[in-house]
Amino acid sequence: MVSAGEFRNGVTFDMDGNVYQIIEFQHVKPGKGAAFVRTKIKNVISGAVVEKTFNPTEKFPTAFVERREMQYLYNDGELYYFMDKESYEQIPINAETLGDNFKFVKENMDVKILSYKGTVFGVEPPFFVELEVTQTDPGFKGDTATNASKPATLETGAEIRVPLFINEGDMIRIDTRTGEYMERA
């Protein structure tokens, strides 16, 4: 059991039959009245984010989210296949479960599979990946506006904005949490 007074970022708990994760929390002690905890919580199954206040003495059962390291193998349309690196068991995961940042994952890359009570609800790619630029317009001499960028297509098919000096064939590092260009690899 975890009480609302013990909430911290990343804590998962069960409330009303749903599993929630704390994104932000703030303990508030007003001059008049009782203290409370203001939170921003995310339903880990549906992805919905809600703001809610709790009495610090409220208690909730702790929810244990399992994170298993697996290797992405291939996809055959709607299903994406992952392999457990210890048991060599393969599991298929539906395309809706993957999330937006999966567009930066290429075959044979290690990812974390998130599940609760055996139900897979998400795939977490590595925070930083190195991918090749397969298509982008050339930058021209004189295009030196501050922080100028251009669109680029990566080897996984994802499109991001990159600085003008990046050319086709360059390997670049991307932050998968924000989808932004970090640096040349």
C-alpha positions as CSV (number, residue, x, y, z in Angstrom):
1,M,0.0,0.0,0.0
2,V,1.1,3.5,-0.8
3,S,-0.4,6.6,0.8
4,A,-0.9,9.8,-1.1
5,G,1.5,11.5,1.2
6,E,4.3,9.2,-0.1
7,F,3.6,9.9,-3.8
8,R,6.7,10.5,-5.9
9,N,7.3,10.8,-9.7
10,G,7.0,7.4,-11.4
11,V,5.1,5.6,-8.6
12,T,2.4,3.3,-9.9
13,F,-0.8,2.5,-8.0
14,D,-4.2,0.9,-8.4
15,M,-7.2,3.1,-8.1
16,D,-10.8,2.2,-9.1
17,G,-9.6,-0.9,-11.1
18,N,-7.2,1.2,-13.2
19,V,-3.4,1.5,-12.9
20,Y,-2.0,5.1,-12.7
21,Q,1.5,6.5,-12.7
22,I,2.4,9.8,-11.0
23,I,3.8,12.3,-13.6
24,E,3.9,15.3,-11.3
25,F,3.0,15.8,-7.6
26,Q,2.9,18.7,-5.2
27,H,2.2,18.7,-1.4
28,V,0.1,21.7,-0.6
29,K,-0.3,23.0,3.0
30,P,-2.7,26.0,2.9
31,G,-2.7,28.5,5.8
32,K,-6.3,27.5,6.6
33,G,-7.7,24.0,6.3
34,A,-6.1,20.6,5.8
35,A,-3.1,19.7,3.6
36,F,-3.6,17.9,0.3
37,V,-1.6,16.4,-2.6
38,R,-2.1,17.9,-6.1
39,T,-1.1,15.4,-8.8
40,K,-1.0,14.8,-12.5
41,I,-1.5,11.1,-13.1
42,K,-1.5,8.9,-16.2
43,N,-3.6,5.9,-16.8
44,V,-0.9,3.4,-18.0
45,I,-3.3,1.3,-20.0
46,S,-5.2,4.0,-21.9
47,G,-2.5,6.8,-21.7
48,A,-5.0,9.4,-20.5
49,V,-3.6,12.1,-18.2
50,V,-5.7,13.5,-15.4
51,E,-5.2,16.1,-12.7
52,K,-6.5,15.0,-9.3
53,T,-6.1,16.0,-5.6
54,F,-5.8,13.5,-2.8
55,N,-6.0,13.7,1.0
56,P,-2.4,12.7,2.2
57,T,-3.9,9.9,4.3
58,E,-5.6,8.1,1.4
59,K,-4.1,4.7,0.7
60,F,-3.9,2.8,-2.6
61,P,-2.5,-0.7,-3.4
62,T,0.8,-0.5,-5.2
63,A,0.7,-1.7,-8.8
64,F,3.8,-3.5,-10.1
65,V,4.5,-2.7,-13.7
66,E,6.9,-5.3,-15.2
67,R,9.6,-4.0,-17.6
68,R,11.2,-6.8,-19.7
69,E,14.1,-6.3,-22.0
70,M,13.3,-7.7,-25.4
71,Q,14.6,-7.5,-28.9
72,Y,12.4,-6.2,-31.8
73,L,12.5,-8.7,-34.6
74,Y,10.1,-7.8,-37.5
75,N,6.6,-6.9,-38.4
76,D,4.1,-8.5,-40.7
77,G,1.5,-5.7,-41.2
78,E,-0.4,-5.1,-37.9
79,L,1.6,-7.3,-35.6
80,Y,5.2,-6.6,-34.4
81,Y,7.2,-9.5,-33.1
82,F,9.6,-9.3,-30.1
83,M,11.9,-11.9,-28.6
84,D,12.8,-12.5,-25.0
85,K,16.6,-12.6,-25.0
86,E,16.7,-15.2,-22.2
87,S,14.0,-17.7,-23.1
88,Y,13.9,-17.0,-26.9
89,E,10.1,-16.8,-26.6
90,Q,8.5,-14.6,-29.3
91,I,5.5,-12.4,-28.6
92,P,3.4,-10.5,-31.1
93,I,2.2,-7.0,-30.1
94,N,-0.5,-5.0,-31.9
95,A,0.4,-1.7,-33.7
96,E,-1.9,0.4,-31.4
97,T,0.1,-0.7,-28.3
98,L,3.5,0.6,-29.6
99,G,3.1,4.4,-29.2
100,D,4.5,7.3,-31.3
101,N,8.2,7.0,-30.3
102,F,8.3,3.4,-31.8
103,K,9.0,5.0,-35.2
104,F,12.7,5.4,-34.1
105,V,13.1,1.6,-33.5
106,K,14.8,-0.6,-36.2
107,E,15.0,-4.4,-36.4
108,N,17.2,-6.2,-33.8
109,M,17.1,-3.2,-31.4
110,D,16.6,-3.8,-27.7
111,V,13.4,-2.3,-26.2
112,K,11.6,-2.6,-22.9
113,I,8.1,-4.2,-22.9
114,L,5.8,-2.8,-20.3
115,S,3.1,-5.1,-18.8
116,Y,0.7,-5.2,-15.9
117,K,-0.7,-8.6,-14.8
118,G,0.4,-10.2,-18.1
119,T,-1.2,-7.5,-20.3
120,V,1.2,-5.6,-22.5
121,F,0.4,-1.9,-22.6
122,G,3.5,-0.3,-24.0
123,V,6.9,-0.5,-25.6
124,E,9.7,1.8,-24.4
125,P,12.5,2.3,-26.9
126,P,16.0,3.3,-25.7
127,F,16.2,7.0,-24.8
128,F,18.8,7.6,-27.5
129,V,19.2,5.9,-30.9
130,E,21.6,6.3,-33.8
131,L,19.9,6.2,-37.2
132,E,21.0,7.0,-40.8
133,V,19.5,9.9,-42.8
134,T,18.1,8.3,-46.0
135,Q,16.6,11.4,-47.6
136,T,17.0,15.2,-47.1
137,D,17.5,18.3,-49.2
138,P,21.1,19.6,-49.4
139,G,22.0,22.6,-47.4
140,F,23.2,25.5,-49.5
141,K,26.1,27.9,-48.7
142,G,24.5,31.1,-47.4
143,D,21.6,29.3,-45.6
144,T,22.9,30.5,-42.3
145,A,19.9,31.7,-40.5
146,T,20.1,31.1,-36.7
147,N,18.8,27.6,-35.8
148,A,17.6,26.9,-39.3
149,S,16.5,23.3,-39.9
150,K,15.2,21.1,-42.7
151,P,13.1,18.0,-42.9
152,A,14.9,14.6,-43.1
153,T,13.7,11.0,-43.5
154,L,15.5,8.4,-41.4
155,E,16.1,4.7,-42.2
156,T,13.1,3.7,-40.1
157,G,10.8,6.0,-42.2
158,A,10.4,8.6,-39.4
159,E,10.6,12.2,-40.3
160,I,12.3,14.8,-38.1
161,R,13.9,18.3,-38.4
162,V,17.7,18.4,-38.6
163,P,20.2,21.3,-39.0
164,L,21.2,22.4,-42.5
165,F,24.7,20.8,-42.4
166,I,23.3,17.2,-42.1
167,N,23.4,15.3,-45.4
168,E,22.1,12.0,-46.8
169,G,24.0,9.0,-45.4
170,D,25.0,10.8,-42.1
171,M,24.4,8.9,-38.8
172,I,22.6,11.0,-36.3
173,R,21.6,10.6,-32.6
174,I,17.9,11.2,-31.7
175,D,16.2,11.5,-28.3
176,T,13.2,9.2,-28.6
177,R,11.3,10.8,-25.8
178,T,11.1,14.2,-27.7
179,G,11.8,13.0,-31.2
180,E,14.5,15.7,-31.6
181,Y,17.9,15.6,-33.3
182,M,20.7,15.6,-30.7
183,E,24.0,15.4,-32.6
184,R,26.0,13.6,-35.3
185,A,27.0,10.1,-34.3
